[in-house]
Amino acid sequence: MKNLKLKICGMKHPENISEVAKLQPDYMGFIFYEKTPRNFDAEIPEISLAIKKTGVFVNEEIDLILEKIKKHDLNAIQLHGDESAAFCAELKTLLIETEVEIIKVFSVKDDFDFERLEEYEAVVDYFLFDTKGKNKGGNGITFNWEILKEYPSEKPFFLSGGIGPEEVEAIKKLKAYFEENGKGNLLYAIDVNSKFEEEAGFKNVDKLKEFRKRF
């Protein structure tokens, strides 16, 4: 994908992880949250060092996050709950001597108050916008992407929420919008999950392969 990173999230089964890793996504997400069927409780098989292993957490204790980073040699963490800016700042301080990235998730539906982002600007590396739904991710539905055209920040973001093959053209249009306005770097990555699953946590490799070819 030219100038657009790909993150495949909700990985669970070691053999499937190994197969998906052959596609060389930029990020691969592992969810450490017991209330989801995609909860990861295995060992991550050896994959390319070019793939950033991302731990997804929901309102978790800092000690456990640090434990998972160490155990699985994570390259990034994604905070998918109600984590405060102070929480992110503390975590960033503890990770200051590492290259672990911090991604803060915000749930969106038809509108969003972008002022909420301001206090997080200095303490995270990326924002991620996902669809507000009954589950913490994996809802399989998109939100109103038009509101992102009003995005005021200079912080690059991930686009998530129900992204599948049918969203390719809309993604290209949104990316083109930012590029035409001299902000092509802001739409940094797309995050895919449930639209490519055979079952929760098990991805269809052929569908993912075809998806990548379209960019």
Contacts in CASP RR format, 6 or more apart in sequence:
PFRMAT RR
TARGET T0000
AUTHOR 0000-0000-0000
METHOD contacts of the structure
MODEL  1
MKNLKLKICGMKHPENISEVAKLQPDYMGFIFYEKTPRNFDAEIPEISLA
IKKTGVFVNEEIDLILEKIKKHDLNAIQLHGDESAAFCAELKTLLIETEV
EIIKVFSVKDDFDFERLEEYEAVVDYFLFDTKGKNKGGNGITFNWEILKE
YPSEKPFFLSGGIGPEEVEAIKKLKAYFEENGKGNLLYAIDVNSKFEEEA
GFKNVDKLKEFRKRF
1 212 0 8 1.000
1 215 0 8 1.000
2 215 0 8 1.000
3 175 0 8 1.000
3 184 0 8 1.000
3 185 0 8 1.000
4 171 0 8 1.000
4 175 0 8 1.000
4 187 0 8 1.000
4 188 0 8 1.000
4 189 0 8 1.000
4 190 0 8 1.000
4 215 0 8 1.000
5 26 0 8 1.000
5 27 0 8 1.000
5 188 0 8 1.000
5 189 0 8 1.000
5 190 0 8 1.000
6 25 0 8 1.000
6 26 0 8 1.000
6 27 0 8 1.000
6 189 0 8 1.000
6 190 0 8 1.000
6 192 0 8 1.000
6 212 0 8 1.000
7 25 0 8 1.000
7 26 0 8 1.000
7 27 0 8 1.000
7 28 0 8 1.000
7 29 0 8 1.000
7 54 0 8 1.000
7 158 0 8 1.000
7 189 0 8 1.000
7 190 0 8 1.000
7 191 0 8 1.000
7 192 0 8 1.000
8 20 0 8 1.000
8 23 0 8 1.000
8 25 0 8 1.000
8 27 0 8 1.000
8 28 0 8 1.000
8 29 0 8 1.000
8 192 0 8 1.000
8 193 0 8 1.000
8 196 0 8 1.000
8 203 0 8 1.000
8 208 0 8 1.000
9 27 0 8 1.000
9 28 0 8 1.000
9 29 0 8 1.000
9 31 0 8 1.000
9 54 0 8 1.000
9 56 0 8 1.000
9 78 0 8 1.000
9 160 0 8 1.000
9 191 0 8 1.000
9 192 0 8 1.000
9 193 0 8 1.000
10 29 0 8 1.000
10 30 0 8 1.000
10 31 0 8 1.000
10 38 0 8 1.000
10 40 0 8 1.000
10 56 0 8 1.000
10 193 0 8 1.000
10 201 0 8 1.000
11 17 0 8 1.000
11 20 0 8 1.000
11 28 0 8 1.000
11 29 0 8 1.000
11 30 0 8 1.000
11 38 0 8 1.000
11 40 0 8 1.000
11 201 0 8 1.000
11 203 0 8 1.000
12 30 0 8 1.000
12 31 0 8 1.000
12 38 0 8 1.000
12 39 0 8 1.000
12 40 0 8 1.000
12 42 0 8 1.000
12 200 0 8 1.000
12 201 0 8 1.000
12 202 0 8 1.000
13 42 0 8 1.000
13 201 0 8 1.000
13 202 0 8 1.000
14 42 0 8 1.000
14 43 0 8 1.000
14 44 0 8 1.000
14 45 0 8 1.000
15 45 0 8 1.000
16 201 0 8 1.000
16 202 0 8 1.000
16 203 0 8 1.000
16 205 0 8 1.000
17 28 0 8 1.000
17 44 0 8 1.000
17 45 0 8 1.000
17 47 0 8 1.000
18 45 0 8 1.000
18 47 0 8 1.000
19 205 0 8 1.000
20 28 0 8 1.000
20 203 0 8 1.000
20 205 0 8 1.000
20 208 0 8 1.000
21 28 0 8 1.000
21 45 0 8 1.000
21 47 0 8 1.000
21 48 0 8 1.000
21 51 0 8 1.000
22 205 0 8 1.000
23 205 0 8 1.000
23 208 0 8 1.000
23 209 0 8 1.000
23 212 0 8 1.000
24 48 0 8 1.000
24 50 0 8 1.000
24 51 0 8 1.000
25 51 0 8 1.000
26 50 0 8 1.000
26 51 0 8 1.000
26 52 0 8 1.000
26 189 0 8 1.000
27 51 0 8 1.000
27 52 0 8 1.000
27 53 0 8 1.000
27 54 0 8 1.000
27 76 0 8 1.000
27 189 0 8 1.000
27 191 0 8 1.000
28 47 0 8 1.000
28 51 0 8 1.000
28 52 0 8 1.000
28 53 0 8 1.000
28 54 0 8 1.000
29 53 0 8 1.000
29 54 0 8 1.000
29 55 0 8 1.000
29 56 0 8 1.000
29 78 0 8 1.000
30 40 0 8 1.000
30 44 0 8 1.000
30 53 0 8 1.000
30 54 0 8 1.000
30 55 0 8 1.000
30 56 0 8 1.000
30 72 0 8 1.000
31 38 0 8 1.000
31 39 0 8 1.000
31 40 0 8 1.000
31 55 0 8 1.000
31 56 0 8 1.000
32 39 0 8 1.000
32 40 0 8 1.000
32 55 0 8 1.000
32 56 0 8 1.000
32 57 0 8 1.000
32 60 0 8 1.000
32 64 0 8 1.000
32 68 0 8 1.000
33 39 0 8 1.000
33 56 0 8 1.000
33 57 0 8 1.000
33 58 0 8 1.000
33 60 0 8 1.000
33 80 0 8 1.000
33 136 0 8 1.000
35 58 0 8 1.000
35 136 0 8 1.000
36 135 0 8 1.000
36 136 0 8 1.000
36 137 0 8 1.000
36 200 0 8 1.000
37 200 0 8 1.000
37 201 0 8 1.000
38 138 0 8 1.000
38 193 0 8 1.000
38 200 0 8 1.000
38 201 0 8 1.000
44 53 0 8 1.000
44 72 0 8 1.000
47 53 0 8 1.000
52 75 0 8 1.000
52 76 0 8 1.000
52 101 0 8 1.000
53 72 0 8 1.000
53 73 0 8 1.000
53 74 0 8 1.000
53 75 0 8 1.000
53 76 0 8 1.000
54 74 0 8 1.000
54 75 0 8 1.000
54 76 0 8 1.000
54 77 0 8 1.000
54 78 0 8 1.000
54 103 0 8 1.000
55 68 0 8 1.000
55 69 0 8 1.000
55 72 0 8 1.000
55 74 0 8 1.000
55 76 0 8 1.000
55 77 0 8 1.000
55 78 0 8 1.000
56 77 0 8 1.000
56 78 0 8 1.000
56 80 0 8 1.000
57 64 0 8 1.000
57 65 0 8 1.000
57 68 0 8 1.000
57 77 0 8 1.000
57 78 0 8 1.000
57 79 0 8 1.000
57 80 0 8 1.000
57 81 0 8 1.000
58 79 0 8 1.000
58 80 0 8 1.000
58 81 0 8 1.000
58 136 0 8 1.000
59 81 0 8 1.000
59 82 0 8 1.000
59 83 0 8 1.000
62 87 0 8 1.000
62 90 0 8 1.000
62 91 0 8 1.000
62 94 0 8 1.000
65 77 0 8 1.000
65 91 0 8 1.000
66 94 0 8 1.000
68 74 0 8 1.000
69 77 0 8 1.000
69 95 0 8 1.000
69 98 0 8 1.000
69 100 0 8 1.000
74 100 0 8 1.000
75 99 0 8 1.000
75 100 0 8 1.000
75 101 0 8 1.000
76 100 0 8 1.000
76 101 0 8 1.000
76 102 0 8 1.000
76 103 0 8 1.000
76 125 0 8 1.000
77 91 0 8 1.000
77 100 0 8 1.000
77 101 0 8 1.000
77 102 0 8 1.000
77 103 0 8 1.000
78 103 0 8 1.000
78 104 0 8 1.000
78 105 0 8 1.000
78 128 0 8 1.000
79 87 0 8 1.000
79 88 0 8 1.000
79 102 0 8 1.000
79 103 0 8 1.000
79 104 0 8 1.000
79 105 0 8 1.000
79 124 0 8 1.000
80 105 0 8 1.000
80 130 0 8 1.000
80 136 0 8 1.000
80 137 0 8 1.000
81 105 0 8 1.000
81 136 0 8 1.000
83 104 0 8 1.000
85 119 0 8 1.000
85 120 0 8 1.000
85 123 0 8 1.000
88 102 0 8 1.000
88 104 0 8 1.000
88 120 0 8 1.000
88 123 0 8 1.000
88 124 0 8 1.000
89 122 0 8 1.000
89 123 0 8 1.000
91 102 0 8 1.000
92 102 0 8 1.000
92 123 0 8 1.000
92 124 0 8 1.000
95 102 0 8 1.000
101 125 0 8 1.000
101 126 0 8 1.000
102 123 0 8 1.000
102 124 0 8 1.000
102 125 0 8 1.000
102 126 0 8 1.000
103 124 0 8 1.000
103 125 0 8 1.000
103 126 0 8 1.000
103 127 0 8 1.000
103 128 0 8 1.000
103 158 0 8 1.000
104 120 0 8 1.000
104 124 0 8 1.000
104 126 0 8 1.000
104 127 0 8 1.000
104 128 0 8 1.000
105 127 0 8 1.000
105 128 0 8 1.000
105 129 0 8 1.000
105 130 0 8 1.000
105 160 0 8 1.000
106 112 0 8 1.000
106 116 0 8 1.000
106 117 0 8 1.000
106 127 0 8 1.000
106 128 0 8 1.000
106 129 0 8 1.000
106 130 0 8 1.000
107 129 0 8 1.000
107 130 0 8 1.000
107 131 0 8 1.000
107 132 0 8 1.000
107 133 0 8 1.000
108 129 0 8 1.000
108 130 0 8 1.000
108 131 0 8 1.000
108 132 0 8 1.000
108 143 0 8 1.000
108 144 0 8 1.000
108 147 0 8 1.000
109 131 0 8 1.000
109 132 0 8 1.000
109 133 0 8 1.000
109 143 0 8 1.000
109 144 0 8 1.000
110 143 0 8 1.000
110 144 0 8 1.000
110 147 0 8 1.000
111 144 0 8 1.000
111 147 0 8 1.000
112 129 0 8 1.000
112 147 0 8 1.000
114 150 0 8 1.000
114 151 0 8 1.000
114 152 0 8 1.000
114 153 0 8 1.000
117 127 0 8 1.000
117 152 0 8 1.000
117 153 0 8 1.000
117 155 0 8 1.000
120 127 0 8 1.000
121 153 0 8 1.000
121 155 0 8 1.000
124 155 0 8 1.000
126 155 0 8 1.000
126 156 0 8 1.000
126 157 0 8 1.000
126 158 0 8 1.000
126 188 0 8 1.000
126 189 0 8 1.000
127 153 0 8 1.000
127 155 0 8 1.000
127 156 0 8 1.000
127 157 0 8 1.000
127 158 0 8 1.000
128 157 0 8 1.000
128 158 0 8 1.000
128 159 0 8 1.000
128 160 0 8 1.000
128 191 0 8 1.000
129 143 0 8 1.000
129 148 0 8 1.000
129 157 0 8 1.000
129 158 0 8 1.000
129 159 0 8 1.000
129 160 0 8 1.000
130 137 0 8 1.000
130 143 0 8 1.000
130 160 0 8 1.000
130 161 0 8 1.000
130 191 0 8 1.000
131 137 0 8 1.000
131 139 0 8 1.000
131 140 0 8 1.000
131 141 0 8 1.000
131 142 0 8 1.000
131 143 0 8 1.000
131 160 0 8 1.000
131 161 0 8 1.000
131 162 0 8 1.000
132 143 0 8 1.000
133 139 0 8 1.000
133 141 0 8 1.000
137 160 0 8 1.000
137 161 0 8 1.000
137 193 0 8 1.000
138 161 0 8 1.000
138 162 0 8 1.000
138 193 0 8 1.000
138 194 0 8 1.000
139 161 0 8 1.000
139 162 0 8 1.000
139 194 0 8 1.000
140 161 0 8 1.000
140 162 0 8 1.000
140 193 0 8 1.000
140 194 0 8 1.000
140 195 0 8 1.000
141 161 0 8 1.000
141 162 0 8 1.000
142 161 0 8 1.000
142 162 0 8 1.000
142 163 0 8 1.000
142 167 0 8 1.000
143 161 0 8 1.000
145 159 0 8 1.000
145 170 0 8 1.000
145 174 0 8 1.000
148 157 0 8 1.000
148 159 0 8 1.000
148 174 0 8 1.000
148 187 0 8 1.000
149 174 0 8 1.000
149 177 0 8 1.000
151 157 0 8 1.000
151 186 0 8 1.000
153 186 0 8 1.000
154 186 0 8 1.000
155 186 0 8 1.000
156 185 0 8 1.000
156 186 0 8 1.000
156 187 0 8 1.000
156 188 0 8 1.000
156 189 0 8 1.000
157 186 0 8 1.000
157 187 0 8 1.000
157 188 0 8 1.000
158 188 0 8 1.000
158 189 0 8 1.000
158 190 0 8 1.000
158 191 0 8 1.000
159 171 0 8 1.000
159 174 0 8 1.000
159 187 0 8 1.000
159 189 0 8 1.000
159 190 0 8 1.000
159 191 0 8 1.000
160 190 0 8 1.000
160 191 0 8 1.000
160 192 0 8 1.000
160 193 0 8 1.000
161 191 0 8 1.000
161 193 0 8 1.000
162 192 0 8 1.000
162 193 0 8 1.000
162 194 0 8 1.000
162 195 0 8 1.000
163 171 0 8 1.000
163 190 0 8 1.000
163 191 0 8 1.000
163 192 0 8 1.000
163 193 0 8 1.000
163 195 0 8 1.000
164 192 0 8 1.000
164 195 0 8 1.000
164 196 0 8 1.000
164 211 0 8 1.000
165 195 0 8 1.000
165 207 0 8 1.000
165 210 0 8 1.000
165 211 0 8 1.000
165 214 0 8 1.000
168 211 0 8 1.000
168 214 0 8 1.000
168 215 0 8 1.000
171 190 0 8 1.000
171 215 0 8 1.000
172 215 0 8 1.000
174 187 0 8 1.000
175 184 0 8 1.000
175 187 0 8 1.000
178 184 0 8 1.000
178 185 0 8 1.000
178 186 0 8 1.000
178 187 0 8 1.000
192 208 0 8 1.000
192 211 0 8 1.000
194 200 0 8 1.000
196 203 0 8 1.000
196 204 0 8 1.000
196 207 0 8 1.000
196 208 0 8 1.000
196 211 0 8 1.000
197 203 0 8 1.000
197 204 0 8 1.000
198 204 0 8 1.000
END
